[in-house]
């Protein structure tokens, strides 16, 4: 359980440094289905 909390804390702190997502889920789904 301790490891889980450490990982969650690390992930949360990392996410603060990531740029805002401009990922269009629907567009990617259509692209994958078309291929």
C-alpha positions in Angstrom: 0.0 0.0 0.0 2.8 2.4 0.8 4.3 1.9 -2.7 0.9 2.7 -4.3 0.8 6.0 -2.4 4.4 6.9 -3.4 3.7 6.2 -7.0 0.5 8.2 -7.0 2.3 11.1 -5.4 5.1 11.0 -7.9 2.6 10.8 -10.8 0.6 13.8 -9.5 3.7 15.9 -9.1 4.8 15.0 -12.6 1.5 15.9 -14.2 1.8 19.5 -13.0 4.8 19.9 -15.3 3.1 18.5 -18.4 1.7 20.8 -21.1 -2.1 20.9 -21.5 -3.4 18.0 -23.6 -4.7 18.8 -27.1 -5.6 15.2 -27.7 -8.9 14.6 -29.6 -10.1 11.2 -28.6 -12.9 11.0 -31.2 -10.6 12.0 -34.1 -8.0 9.5 -33.0 -10.6 6.7 -32.7 -11.8 7.5 -36.3 -8.2 7.5 -37.6 -7.5 4.1 -36.0 -10.8 2.6 -37.3 -10.1 3.8 -40.8 -6.6 2.2 -40.9 
